[in-house]
Amino acid sequence: LPFSRFIFAPLVLARPGIPISPLEIRLTKDRLSLVSRVLSSTSDAYKHPEVILGLVQKLGMRDDPVASIKALAMLAETALQADDFSRAHETAERMVDTVLLLRASTPSPAPGSPVAEASEVAWLTCFQLGRHPELPDVPRKLALLARALELCPPERLTDVLTAWRSLEEEDVDAR
């Protein structure tokens, strides 16, 4: 993608005023931090999920489903920070769909496995988005909390259900 080269060169800085070099990219241990830097330095990068996911692949994480899930979580969070609630919800749904496909291929993932890690990232993202006070759309918030319920570990069900009840009470009071 020509846009991905454009993203790294002028937008990710090694030091103030100095763009990151290809060598610095190769030497970066946490390559997802580069994606985070792109998202934080470009106001509309979150609107281009295919470019960001392409970047994840080009950074050497082609066969790493957890990296893709984490990138989608970053995209959802960035959209939320930009008050683009519909895009945050859409990205979270895409992330959950990806996790559900991973879970289908591994019926009982072991704790610490990539599928378990991807599930953890997805449910936490949905939980945070569903509880976000600035998100005005109650049905979307409930849908996000439902996704969090679907993916969360059993010991966290109470937390999600408590948030669900609070949201329902707010909705009833508002009506």
C-alpha positions as CSV (number, residue, x, y, z in Angstrom):
1,L,0.0,0.0,0.0
2,P,1.6,3.3,-1.0
3,F,-0.4,5.0,1.8
4,S,1.3,2.9,4.4
5,R,4.7,4.2,3.4
6,F,3.3,7.7,3.5
7,I,2.0,7.1,7.0
8,F,5.3,6.1,8.5
9,A,7.7,8.5,6.8
10,P,6.3,11.9,7.8
11,L,4.0,11.1,10.6
12,V,5.9,8.8,13.0
13,L,8.8,10.8,14.4
14,A,11.8,9.3,16.0
15,R,12.6,12.6,17.6
16,P,10.9,16.0,17.3
17,G,11.1,17.0,13.6
18,I,12.9,13.8,12.5
19,P,10.9,11.1,10.8
20,I,11.5,7.5,11.8
21,S,13.9,5.6,9.6
22,P,13.4,2.1,8.1
23,L,16.2,0.8,10.4
24,E,14.4,2.2,13.5
25,I,11.2,0.5,12.4
26,R,13.1,-2.8,12.0
27,L,14.7,-2.4,15.4
28,T,11.5,-1.6,17.2
29,K,10.7,-4.5,19.6
30,D,7.0,-3.7,20.0
31,R,5.8,-3.1,16.5
32,L,2.2,-2.4,17.6
33,S,3.6,0.7,19.3
34,L,4.3,2.0,15.8
35,V,0.6,1.5,14.9
36,S,-0.4,3.3,18.1
37,R,1.9,6.2,17.2
38,V,0.3,6.4,13.7
39,L,-3.1,6.5,15.2
40,S,-2.2,9.1,17.8
41,S,-0.4,11.4,15.3
42,T,-2.9,11.3,12.5
43,S,-6.4,12.6,13.3
44,D,-8.2,10.5,10.7
45,A,-6.1,7.3,10.5
46,Y,-8.8,5.4,12.4
47,K,-11.1,5.9,9.4
48,H,-8.8,3.6,7.3
49,P,-8.9,0.2,9.1
50,E,-7.7,-1.7,6.0
51,V,-4.6,0.5,5.8
52,I,-3.9,0.1,9.5
53,L,-4.4,-3.7,9.3
54,G,-2.2,-3.8,6.2
55,L,0.4,-2.0,8.2
56,V,0.2,-4.6,11.0
57,Q,0.8,-7.3,8.3
58,K,3.7,-5.4,6.8
59,L,5.3,-5.0,10.2
60,G,5.8,-8.7,10.3
61,M,2.6,-9.7,12.1
62,R,0.8,-11.3,9.2
63,D,0.0,-14.6,11.0
64,D,-0.6,-13.0,14.4
65,P,-4.4,-12.8,15.0
66,V,-3.8,-11.2,18.4
67,A,-2.0,-8.3,16.7
68,S,-4.9,-7.7,14.4
69,I,-7.3,-7.8,17.3
70,K,-5.2,-5.3,19.2
71,A,-5.0,-3.0,16.2
72,L,-8.8,-3.1,15.9
73,A,-9.1,-2.3,19.6
74,M,-6.8,0.7,19.0
75,L,-8.9,1.8,16.1
76,A,-12.1,1.6,18.2
77,E,-10.5,3.5,21.0
78,T,-9.2,6.2,18.6
79,A,-12.6,6.5,17.0
80,L,-14.2,6.9,20.4
81,Q,-11.7,9.6,21.3
82,A,-12.7,11.4,18.1
83,D,-16.4,11.1,19.1
84,D,-17.0,8.9,16.1
85,F,-19.3,6.5,18.0
86,S,-20.7,4.7,15.0
87,R,-17.2,3.9,13.7
88,A,-16.1,2.8,17.2
89,H,-19.1,0.4,17.4
90,E,-18.5,-0.9,13.8
91,T,-14.8,-1.6,14.6
92,A,-15.7,-3.3,17.8
93,E,-18.2,-5.5,16.0
94,R,-15.5,-6.4,13.4
95,M,-13.1,-7.3,16.2
96,V,-15.7,-9.5,17.9
97,D,-16.5,-11.3,14.7
98,T,-12.8,-12.0,14.1
99,V,-12.5,-13.4,17.7
100,L,-15.6,-15.6,17.2
101,L,-14.0,-17.0,14.0
102,L,-10.8,-17.7,16.0
103,R,-12.8,-19.4,18.8
104,A,-14.7,-21.5,16.3
105,S,-11.3,-22.9,15.0
106,T,-10.2,-23.6,18.6
107,P,-13.1,-25.0,20.6
108,S,-11.5,-24.8,24.1
109,P,-8.6,-22.4,24.0
110,A,-6.1,-22.8,26.8
111,P,-5.4,-19.9,29.1
112,G,-2.6,-17.7,27.7
113,S,-3.2,-19.0,24.2
114,P,-3.5,-16.5,21.3
115,V,-7.3,-17.1,21.2
116,A,-7.7,-16.5,24.9
117,E,-5.6,-13.3,24.6
118,A,-7.6,-12.1,21.6
119,S,-10.9,-12.8,23.5
120,E,-9.5,-10.8,26.5
121,V,-8.7,-7.8,24.3
122,A,-12.1,-7.9,22.6
123,W,-14.3,-8.3,25.6
124,L,-12.5,-5.5,27.5
125,T,-12.8,-3.2,24.5
126,C,-16.5,-3.9,24.2
127,F,-16.9,-3.4,28.0
128,Q,-15.2,-0.1,27.9
129,L,-17.1,1.2,24.9
130,G,-20.4,0.0,26.3
131,R,-19.8,1.8,29.6
132,H,-18.5,5.0,28.0
133,P,-20.6,7.9,29.3
134,E,-20.2,10.0,26.1
135,L,-21.7,7.3,23.9
136,P,-25.3,8.6,23.4
137,D,-26.8,5.5,21.7
138,V,-28.2,3.2,24.4
139,P,-29.1,0.3,22.1
140,R,-25.5,0.3,20.7
141,K,-24.1,0.4,24.3
142,L,-26.3,-2.6,25.2
143,A,-25.1,-4.4,22.1
144,L,-21.5,-3.8,23.1
145,L,-22.1,-5.0,26.6
146,A,-23.8,-8.1,25.1
147,R,-20.7,-8.8,23.2
148,A,-18.6,-8.3,26.3
149,L,-20.9,-10.8,28.1
150,E,-20.4,-13.3,25.2
151,L,-16.6,-13.1,25.4
152,C,-15.7,-12.3,29.0
153,P,-14.3,-15.0,31.4
154,P,-16.9,-16.3,33.9
155,E,-15.3,-14.5,36.8
156,R,-16.0,-11.1,35.1
157,L,-19.7,-11.8,34.3
158,T,-20.8,-9.8,37.4
159,D,-19.0,-6.7,36.3
160,V,-20.6,-6.7,32.8
161,L,-24.1,-7.5,34.2
162,T,-23.7,-4.6,36.7
163,A,-22.9,-2.2,33.9
164,W,-25.8,-3.7,31.9
165,R,-28.3,-3.1,34.8
166,S,-27.0,0.5,35.3
167,L,-27.5,1.2,31.7
168,E,-31.0,-0.2,31.7
169,E,-31.9,1.9,34.7
170,E,-30.5,5.1,33.0
171,D,-32.5,4.2,29.9
172,V,-35.7,3.8,32.0
173,D,-35.1,7.0,33.8
174,A,-34.5,8.9,30.6
175,R,-37.7,7.6,29.1
